[in-house]
Amino acid sequence: MITSKQRAHLRAMANTIVSVQQIGKGGIADNLIKQLDDALEAREIIKVTVLETALLTAREACEICAEKLFAEPVQCIGSKFVLYRRARNPKNRKIKI
């Protein structure tokens, strides 16, 4: 669990990053979870966009992805959400919170 100050720091970092993945009408499949897992391992913080054609809202998608990836939801605004997870490999750890 991250504190509100840590969450604020991560939100500030997320302002400058670009979405790494989009969730569309296909929903959240195993392939998408694998791609998000790889991205979290490499970057520790990712932004995801939920398209209008998706059957889920951004908040629902955020909750599902965070649960399946064992990640912390940082922010969910409009059609985008941000997830954070500390990298398992110490060499990949870039964010200090």
C-alpha positions in Angstrom: 0.0 0.0 0.0 1.3 3.4 -0.9 0.7 6.6 1.1 -1.0 9.7 -0.3 2.3 11.6 -0.6 3.8 8.7 -2.6 0.7 8.6 -4.8 1.0 12.3 -5.4 4.6 11.9 -6.4 3.7 9.1 -8.8 0.8 11.2 -10.3 3.3 13.9 -11.0 5.6 11.5 -12.8 2.7 10.1 -14.8 1.9 13.5 -16.3 4.8 13.2 -18.7 4.4 9.6 -19.8 2.5 8.3 -22.8 0.0 5.5 -22.8 1.6 2.1 -23.4 -1.5 0.2 -24.1 -5.2 0.6 -25.1 -8.1 -1.4 -24.0 -10.8 -1.7 -26.6 -13.9 -3.9 -27.4 -11.8 -7.0 -26.9 -11.6 -6.2 -23.2 -9.0 -7.4 -20.8 -7.6 -10.7 -22.2 -4.6 -12.7 -21.0 -2.4 -11.3 -23.7 -3.1 -7.8 -22.6 -2.3 -8.7 -19.0 1.0 -10.2 -20.1 1.9 -7.1 -22.1 1.0 -4.9 -19.1 3.0 -7.1 -16.8 6.1 -6.8 -19.0 5.7 -3.0 -19.2 5.4 -2.7 -15.4 8.5 -4.8 -15.0 10.4 -2.6 -17.3 9.0 0.8 -16.3 7.4 0.4 -12.9 4.7 3.0 -13.8 2.4 2.8 -16.9 -0.5 4.7 -18.3 -3.3 2.8 -20.1 -6.1 4.3 -22.3 -9.6 2.8 -22.4 -11.3 3.4 -25.7 -14.9 4.4 -26.1 -15.7 1.0 -27.8 -14.7 -0.9 -24.7 -17.3 -2.6 -22.6 -15.7 -1.4 -19.4 -15.2 2.0 -17.8 -11.7 3.2 -17.1 -12.3 2.7 -13.3 -13.5 -0.9 -13.8 -10.6 -1.7 -16.1 -8.2 -0.1 -13.6 -9.5 -2.2 -10.7 -9.3 -5.4 -12.8 -5.8 -4.8 -14.1 -4.5 -3.8 -10.7 -5.9 -6.9 -9.1 -4.5 -9.3 -11.8 -1.1 -7.6 -11.9 -0.7 -7.1 -8.1 -0.2 -3.4 -8.9 -1.2 -0.2 -7.1 -3.8 2.0 -8.9 -2.3 5.5 -8.9 -4.9 7.6 -10.8 -8.0 7.2 -13.0 -9.1 10.3 -14.9 -11.5 10.2 -17.8 -10.5 7.4 -20.1 -7.0 6.8 -18.7 -5.5 5.2 -15.7 -2.1 4.8 -14.2 -0.7 1.7 -12.4 2.5 1.4 -10.3 4.3 -1.8 -9.3 7.8 -2.0 -7.9 10.0 -4.1 -10.3 10.8 -7.6 -9.1 14.4 -7.4 -10.6 16.5 -4.9 -8.6 18.3 -3.9 -11.8 15.0 -2.6 -13.2 14.1 -0.4 -10.2 14.2 3.2 -11.2 11.6 4.9 -9.1 12.4 5.8 -5.5 9.3 6.5 -3.4 
